[in-house]
């Protein structure tokens, strides 16, 4: 009986050491795992809202095609460009809201 008690105590001690070792290794992975969780949340959102993904791709494509990336700081000085993009954003937002409302009523 004493032999079993000693073996049990030894195994419990071994388990505690292994738990602390695992906790140390998992702690190093906390930041990458949090980043992966964020990526999966975004992927789930985009899967549920394909229109948002399409709109984002369209905006990036339009900006690259028109050279908006090259404007940089000078975009503030060019009010016409900002006004035009603001109007386009407003139209896109209104279209999104209208489509979203129709989709919810279906």
Secondary structure, 3 states (H helix, E strand, C coil): CHHHHHHHHHHHHHHHHHHHHHHHHHHHCHHHHHHHHHHHHHHHHHHHCHHHHHHHHHHHHHHHHHCHHHCCCHHHHCHHHHHHHHHHHHHHHHHHHHHHHHHHHC
